[in-house]
Amino acid sequence: LGIGVGLLLIKFRRRIRPESMILRLLSRSFIIGSTVIAGSFVVFMLAELFPGFAGVFDFRPIVYYSIRDSRFMSDSELVFKKRPFVEFESTELRGDLYNPAYGVDVQPHAYRSSVDADGFRNHHHGDQADIVVLGDAYVEMGDDDTDTFAYHLQQFSGLTTANYGTGWYGPHQYLVMLKRYGLGKNPRYVLFCFFEGNELKNIIDYLRWREGDYLILWPPPMLSFFQRYAMFIRNAYSTIPWLARPGSQLPPAVTPHVGPGIHPDLVKLDLPGRSVIDKFVNQSDTRTPQQLLDTEEVRELRSILTEFRALCVEQMIVPMVVFFPMKAHVYAGLVSPDSGSKWNEIRDEQLASLDNVENTVSIICEQVGIEFISVTAALTQRAKGDKLLFYHFGTHWASDGRKVAAEYTADQLRSREAEAQ
């Protein structure tokens, strides 16, 4: 259509004054613009029909394609899931918050993972498991397949576990995983692992996805070809500045710090015998539990947990919610006054609101009738030692953090079984 209009303008231009610069510029602009649009449409069509086409030309800088690679596939309920038997290995992995512009040396570590036929990091391949563990990256992650929270929980408890953790998932997806995979394991317990940092936001994001927005980088269900094309154009336009840079996945821009003290984005942790410069990404919710209980996301969480309990009770399974605190919650009491300005500006507010989300989830569990376990106290106590429980410049637990959480959860399960007997 654009090309046709451009040609008509060229023909019309010849019938009037040849020195008309406006029509000349308009016709050329239409030709160029329509060529770009037609070209992008052809590229998008080829990438949709032949997924390997996007991989050949490395479209990962365009967010529409950044996770739509060979490791993932779309799912009408889970949004996306990992493909069967995918393996990942790296010897140079650093925390997800690392950026060389901060000027802090962060040592890389080895990381190796593999998934089963359903796309989960399951070390247990039997038809039955004593414990089904639902959650996000905190449940999925481990430096190897014997370092996940679920694996450590099995070692500490003596009960077999099935791991259904996937990064970027939230409460709605946990419920889907329970119905699709977890109940079939005939477990005695199902652990609904709730990460403080983003679960409430994940609930809203999932609801918006069902209404037609995209979640992370995945389009909503039943999105038409032309709607996906429009999304591709928006993503590509916003990515243009990245295309001129070498590499396809660069860390976000960070302004180097000039002057005394550490970078404003960072915190200084006072640990026994040493200080550690690190970064927090999640902040405590400053709304009180009374305010949170009246929000859309918490009302939806109550509905999800109500269904979660009903599904478990019907199968004579014990449902439990296990609360996972974020790094700022665990280390807030160890942050030095010499930390970056951004933390110091909100320090008092954050310290006063540390328990808001945890107390809110605890109240809901009591209302719904689900047992509630929080690993916050165990992690906070161990954080006073000399080992980092979270990856240096990372959002998630390091191996020691996973072990602490798993050991405490196992202790709670043993205590419950002893009381029942």
C-alpha positions as CSV (number, residue, x, y, z in Angstrom):
1,L,0.0,0.0,0.0
2,G,2.8,2.4,0.9
3,I,4.7,1.6,-2.3
4,G,1.5,2.2,-4.3
5,V,0.9,5.5,-2.7
6,G,4.5,6.5,-3.3
7,L,4.3,5.6,-7.0
8,L,1.0,7.6,-7.4
9,L,2.7,10.6,-5.8
10,I,5.6,10.3,-8.2
11,K,3.2,10.2,-11.2
12,F,1.2,13.2,-9.8
13,R,4.4,15.1,-9.2
14,R,5.3,15.0,-12.9
15,R,2.0,16.7,-13.8
16,I,2.8,19.8,-11.7
17,R,5.8,21.9,-11.1
18,P,8.9,19.7,-11.1
19,E,10.5,22.0,-8.5
20,S,8.0,21.0,-5.8
21,M,10.3,19.7,-3.2
22,I,7.5,18.8,-0.8
23,L,5.9,16.2,-3.1
24,R,9.4,14.9,-4.0
25,L,10.3,14.3,-0.4
26,L,6.9,12.8,0.4
27,S,7.1,10.3,-2.4
28,R,10.6,9.3,-1.5
29,S,9.7,9.0,2.1
30,F,6.8,6.7,1.3
31,I,9.0,4.5,-0.9
32,I,11.6,4.2,1.9
33,G,9.1,3.7,4.7
34,S,7.1,1.1,2.8
35,T,10.2,-0.8,1.9
36,V,11.3,-0.9,5.5
37,I,7.8,-2.1,6.6
38,A,7.6,-4.7,3.9
39,G,11.1,-5.9,4.6
40,S,10.4,-6.2,8.4
41,F,7.2,-8.1,7.6
42,V,9.0,-10.6,5.4
43,V,11.7,-11.1,8.1
44,F,9.1,-11.6,10.8
45,M,7.1,-14.0,8.7
46,L,10.2,-16.1,8.0
47,A,11.2,-16.1,11.7
48,E,7.6,-17.2,12.7
49,L,7.5,-20.0,10.1
50,F,11.1,-21.1,10.5
51,P,12.2,-20.5,14.1
52,G,15.8,-21.4,13.2
53,F,15.9,-18.3,10.9
54,A,16.0,-16.0,14.0
55,G,18.8,-18.0,15.5
56,V,21.0,-17.7,12.3
57,F,20.8,-13.9,12.4
58,D,20.9,-13.7,16.3
59,F,17.7,-11.7,17.0
60,R,18.3,-12.0,20.8
61,P,18.8,-8.3,21.2
62,I,15.2,-7.9,20.2
63,V,13.3,-8.9,23.4
64,Y,10.6,-10.7,21.5
65,Y,13.2,-13.3,20.6
66,S,15.6,-13.1,23.6
67,I,14.1,-16.2,25.3
68,R,12.3,-17.7,22.4
69,D,15.3,-19.9,21.6
70,S,15.9,-23.6,21.6
71,R,15.5,-23.8,25.4
72,F,11.9,-22.7,25.6
73,M,8.5,-23.2,24.1
74,S,5.2,-21.4,24.6
75,D,2.4,-22.9,26.8
76,S,-1.2,-21.9,26.9
77,E,-1.4,-22.0,30.7
78,L,2.2,-21.7,32.0
79,V,3.0,-19.0,29.4
80,F,6.2,-20.8,28.5
81,K,8.2,-23.9,29.6
82,K,11.6,-25.4,29.0
83,R,12.0,-28.0,26.3
84,P,12.7,-31.6,27.3
85,F,16.2,-32.6,28.3
86,V,17.8,-29.2,27.8
87,E,21.2,-28.8,29.3
88,F,23.1,-25.7,30.3
89,E,26.7,-25.3,31.4
90,S,29.0,-22.4,32.2
91,T,32.2,-21.9,34.1
92,E,32.0,-18.1,34.0
93,L,28.6,-17.4,35.6
94,R,28.2,-14.4,37.8
95,G,25.3,-13.0,39.8
96,D,22.5,-11.6,37.7
97,L,23.1,-8.1,39.1
98,Y,26.8,-8.0,38.2
99,N,28.0,-5.2,36.0
100,P,31.7,-4.4,35.4
101,A,30.9,-0.6,35.5
102,Y,30.4,-1.0,39.3
103,G,34.1,-1.6,39.6
104,V,33.7,-4.6,42.1
105,D,35.5,-7.8,41.4
106,V,32.9,-10.7,41.4
107,Q,34.4,-14.1,41.0
108,P,32.7,-16.4,38.5
109,H,31.4,-19.8,39.4
110,A,30.6,-23.0,37.6
111,Y,27.0,-23.8,36.9
112,R,25.5,-26.9,35.2
113,S,21.8,-27.8,34.9
114,S,19.7,-30.3,33.1
115,V,15.9,-30.9,32.9
116,D,13.7,-33.9,32.5
117,A,11.1,-34.9,29.9
118,D,8.7,-32.3,31.3
119,G,11.3,-29.5,31.4
120,F,12.0,-29.5,35.2
121,R,15.2,-30.1,37.2
122,N,14.1,-33.3,38.7
123,H,16.6,-35.6,40.2
124,H,13.8,-37.9,41.2
125,H,12.4,-39.9,38.3
126,G,10.0,-42.3,40.1
127,D,6.2,-42.3,39.8
128,Q,5.8,-41.2,43.4
129,A,7.4,-38.5,45.6
130,D,6.8,-37.7,49.3
131,I,7.1,-34.0,48.7
132,V,6.2,-31.9,45.6
133,V,8.0,-28.6,45.6
134,L,6.4,-25.7,43.5
135,G,8.2,-22.4,43.0
136,D,10.3,-20.1,40.8
137,A,14.0,-19.7,40.3
138,Y,14.7,-20.1,44.0
139,V,13.5,-23.7,43.7
140,E,14.9,-24.3,40.2
141,M,18.4,-23.0,40.7
142,G,21.4,-25.0,41.9
143,D,25.1,-25.0,40.8
144,D,24.5,-28.6,39.7
145,D,21.6,-31.0,39.8
146,T,22.5,-32.0,43.4
147,D,22.5,-28.5,44.7
148,T,18.8,-27.4,44.3
149,F,16.6,-26.6,47.3
150,A,14.5,-29.7,46.6
151,Y,17.6,-32.0,46.5
152,H,18.9,-30.7,49.8
153,L,15.4,-31.0,51.3
154,Q,15.5,-34.7,50.3
155,Q,18.9,-35.1,51.9
156,F,17.9,-33.4,55.2
157,S,14.4,-34.9,55.5
158,G,14.9,-38.4,54.2
159,L,11.8,-37.9,52.1
160,T,11.8,-38.1,48.3
161,T,11.1,-34.8,46.5
162,A,9.9,-33.8,43.1
163,N,11.2,-30.4,41.9
164,Y,8.7,-28.2,39.9
165,G,10.6,-24.9,40.1
166,T,11.0,-22.6,37.1
167,G,12.4,-19.1,36.9
168,W,9.9,-16.3,36.1
169,Y,7.0,-18.4,37.2
170,G,4.5,-17.2,39.8
171,P,1.5,-18.4,41.9
172,H,-0.8,-19.0,39.0
173,Q,1.7,-21.2,37.3
174,Y,2.4,-23.1,40.6
175,L,-1.3,-24.1,40.6
176,V,-1.1,-25.2,37.0
177,M,2.0,-27.3,37.8
178,L,0.3,-28.9,40.7
179,K,-2.7,-30.0,38.6
180,R,-0.7,-31.0,35.6
181,Y,2.3,-32.7,37.2
182,G,2.3,-32.6,41.0
183,L,-0.9,-34.5,42.0
184,G,0.2,-37.4,39.8
185,K,3.2,-38.0,42.1
186,N,0.8,-38.9,45.0
187,P,2.8,-36.8,47.5
188,R,2.3,-36.5,51.2
189,Y,3.2,-32.8,51.2
190,V,3.0,-30.1,48.6
191,L,5.2,-27.0,49.3
192,F,4.0,-23.8,47.7
193,C,7.2,-21.7,47.8
194,F,6.5,-18.0,47.9
195,F,9.4,-15.6,47.1
196,E,8.9,-12.2,48.8
197,G,10.6,-10.2,46.1
198,N,8.2,-10.5,43.2
199,E,5.3,-13.0,43.7
200,L,2.7,-10.3,44.2
201,K,3.8,-8.6,41.0
202,N,3.9,-11.9,39.2
203,I,0.2,-12.3,40.1
204,I,-0.7,-9.0,38.4
205,D,1.5,-9.7,35.4
206,Y,-0.1,-13.1,34.8
207,L,-3.6,-11.5,35.0
208,R,-2.6,-8.9,32.5
209,W,-1.1,-11.6,30.3
210,R,-4.5,-13.4,30.2
211,E,-6.2,-10.1,29.3
212,G,-3.9,-9.6,26.3
213,D,-0.6,-8.1,27.6
214,Y,2.7,-10.0,27.3
215,L,4.4,-11.5,30.3
216,I,8.2,-10.9,30.4
217,L,8.8,-11.5,26.7
218,W,6.0,-13.9,25.9
219,P,2.8,-12.8,24.1
220,P,-0.6,-13.5,25.6
221,P,-2.6,-16.6,24.5
222,M,-4.5,-16.5,21.2
223,L,-2.5,-13.5,19.9
224,S,-3.0,-13.2,16.2
225,F,-0.2,-13.1,13.6
226,F,-0.6,-9.4,13.1
227,Q,-0.7,-8.6,16.8
228,R,2.5,-10.5,17.2
229,Y,4.0,-8.6,14.3
230,A,3.0,-5.3,16.0
231,M,4.7,-6.4,19.2
232,F,7.8,-7.4,17.2
233,I,7.9,-3.9,15.6
234,R,7.6,-2.2,19.0
235,N,10.4,-4.4,20.5
236,A,12.7,-3.9,17.5
237,Y,12.3,-0.1,17.6
238,S,13.1,0.0,21.3
239,T,16.2,-2.2,20.7
240,I,17.7,-0.1,17.9
241,P,20.4,1.5,20.2
242,W,21.5,-2.0,21.2
243,L,22.0,-3.2,17.6
244,A,25.1,-1.0,17.1
245,R,26.8,-2.5,20.1
246,P,28.9,-5.7,20.0
247,G,27.4,-8.7,21.6
248,S,23.8,-9.7,21.9
249,Q,23.2,-9.7,25.7
250,L,25.0,-6.8,27.4
251,P,24.4,-5.8,31.0
252,P,22.2,-2.7,31.5
253,A,23.9,0.7,31.4
254,V,25.4,1.8,34.7
255,T,26.9,5.2,35.2
256,P,30.4,4.8,36.7
257,H,30.8,6.4,40.1
258,V,33.1,9.3,40.5
259,G,33.9,10.6,44.0
260,P,34.4,9.3,47.5
261,G,32.6,6.2,48.8
262,I,31.0,3.4,46.9
263,H,28.6,3.5,44.0
264,P,25.2,4.9,45.0
265,D,23.4,1.6,43.9
266,L,25.5,-0.6,46.1
267,V,25.5,-1.6,49.8
268,K,28.4,-2.5,52.2
269,L,27.7,-5.6,54.3
270,D,29.6,-5.8,57.6
271,L,30.3,-9.6,58.0
272,P,32.6,-11.2,60.6
273,G,36.2,-10.3,59.8
274,R,35.4,-8.6,56.5
275,S,33.2,-6.2,54.5
276,V,31.5,-7.1,51.3
277,I,30.3,-4.7,48.6
278,D,27.0,-6.1,47.1
279,K,23.8,-5.1,45.5
280,F,20.1,-5.4,46.5
281,V,17.5,-5.4,43.7
282,N,14.2,-6.0,45.6
283,Q,12.8,-3.6,48.2
284,S,10.4,-4.2,51.0
285,D,6.8,-3.3,50.4
286,T,6.0,-0.2,52.5
287,R,2.3,-0.9,52.6
288,T,1.1,-2.4,55.9
289,P,-0.5,-5.9,56.0
290,Q,-3.9,-4.2,56.4
291,Q,-3.3,-2.2,53.2
292,L,-1.9,-5.2,51.3
293,L,-4.9,-7.4,52.2
294,D,-7.2,-5.1,50.3
295,T,-5.2,-5.1,47.1
296,E,-6.1,-6.9,43.9
297,E,-3.0,-9.1,43.9
298,V,-3.4,-10.3,47.5
299,R,-7.1,-11.0,47.0
300,E,-6.1,-13.1,44.0
301,L,-3.4,-14.8,46.1
302,R,-6.1,-15.8,48.6
303,S,-8.2,-17.3,45.8
304,I,-5.2,-19.2,44.5
305,L,-4.3,-20.6,47.9
306,T,-7.9,-21.5,48.6
307,E,-7.9,-23.6,45.4
308,F,-4.5,-25.0,46.3
309,R,-5.8,-26.2,49.6
310,A,-8.9,-27.7,48.2
311,L,-6.9,-29.7,45.6
312,C,-4.6,-31.1,48.2
313,V,-7.2,-31.9,50.8
314,E,-9.3,-33.7,48.2
315,Q,-6.2,-36.0,47.6
316,M,-5.4,-36.3,51.4
317,I,-2.2,-34.2,50.8
318,V,-0.9,-31.7,53.3
319,P,-0.6,-28.3,51.7
320,M,2.1,-25.9,53.0
321,V,3.3,-22.4,52.1
322,V,7.1,-21.9,52.5
323,F,8.1,-18.2,52.6
324,F,11.4,-17.3,51.0
325,P,12.7,-13.8,51.9
326,M,14.7,-11.6,49.6
327,K,18.3,-10.6,50.1
328,A,17.5,-7.2,51.5
329,H,15.3,-8.7,54.1
330,V,18.0,-11.1,55.3
331,Y,20.9,-8.7,55.2
332,A,19.2,-5.4,56.1
333,G,20.5,-5.5,59.7
334,L,24.1,-6.0,58.5
335,V,24.3,-3.0,56.1
336,S,27.0,-0.5,57.0
337,P,26.3,3.3,57.2
338,D,29.0,3.6,54.6
339,S,26.7,2.1,51.9
340,G,25.6,3.8,48.7
341,S,23.4,6.9,48.9
342,K,20.3,5.1,47.4
343,W,20.1,2.6,50.2
344,N,20.8,5.2,52.9
345,E,18.0,7.3,51.7
346,I,15.4,4.5,52.2
347,R,17.1,2.6,55.0
348,D,14.8,3.6,57.9
349,E,11.7,3.0,55.7
350,Q,13.0,-0.4,54.6
351,L,13.8,-1.5,58.1
352,A,10.4,-0.6,59.3
353,S,8.6,-2.5,56.6
354,L,10.8,-5.7,56.4
355,D,8.0,-8.0,57.6
356,N,5.0,-6.5,55.8
357,V,4.7,-9.1,53.0
358,E,5.6,-12.0,55.2
359,N,3.0,-11.1,57.8
360,T,0.4,-10.6,55.0
361,V,1.1,-14.1,53.6
362,S,1.0,-15.6,57.1
363,I,-2.5,-14.0,57.7
364,I,-3.8,-15.4,54.4
365,C,-2.6,-18.8,55.2
366,E,-4.3,-18.7,58.6
367,Q,-7.5,-17.5,57.0
368,V,-7.4,-20.2,54.3
369,G,-6.2,-23.0,56.6
370,I,-2.8,-23.7,55.2
371,E,0.3,-24.4,57.3
372,F,2.9,-21.6,57.0
373,I,6.7,-22.0,57.2
374,S,9.1,-19.1,57.0
375,V,12.8,-19.6,56.5
376,T,13.5,-15.9,57.2
377,A,14.7,-16.3,60.8
378,A,17.0,-19.2,59.9
379,L,18.6,-17.3,57.0
380,T,18.9,-14.1,59.0
381,Q,20.7,-15.9,61.8
382,R,23.1,-17.7,59.5
383,A,23.7,-14.4,57.5
384,K,25.8,-13.2,60.5
385,G,28.4,-15.8,59.7
386,D,31.3,-15.4,57.2
387,K,29.6,-17.1,54.2
388,L,27.3,-15.3,51.7
389,L,24.0,-17.0,51.5
390,F,23.1,-15.3,48.2
391,Y,25.2,-15.1,45.1
392,H,27.6,-12.1,45.2
393,F,25.8,-9.5,43.1
394,G,22.9,-11.9,42.6
395,T,19.2,-12.1,43.4
396,H,19.2,-15.8,44.3
397,W,20.5,-18.0,47.0
398,A,24.0,-19.4,46.7
399,S,24.6,-23.1,47.7
400,D,24.9,-22.3,51.4
401,G,21.6,-20.4,51.4
402,R,19.8,-23.3,49.7
403,K,21.1,-25.7,52.3
404,V,20.0,-23.4,55.2
405,A,16.5,-23.1,53.8
406,A,16.2,-26.8,53.1
407,E,17.5,-27.8,56.5
408,Y,15.1,-25.6,58.3
409,T,12.2,-26.8,56.2
410,A,13.1,-30.4,56.9
411,D,13.2,-29.7,60.6
412,Q,9.7,-28.2,60.5
413,L,8.4,-31.3,58.6
414,R,10.0,-33.6,61.1
415,S,8.5,-31.6,64.0
416,R,5.1,-31.8,62.4
417,E,5.3,-35.6,61.9
418,A,6.4,-36.0,65.5
419,E,3.5,-34.0,66.7
420,A,1.1,-36.0,64.5
421,Q,2.4,-39.3,65.9
